């Protein structure tokens, strides 16, 4: 994540996980991603990881 913030200049990283894939959803939260919402059109949970600022 440091590379994404300092070299690429991103302010957030996003991830998607199928709602039934409990392990993927759990690991995203465990490493610091915040669940934002469920995207019905994609049938995916949407997560964001803020890189500061």
Buried (B, 14 or more C-beta within 10 A) or exposed (E): BEEBBEEEEBEBBEBEBEEEEEEBBEEBEEEEBEBEEEEEEEEBBBBBBEBEE
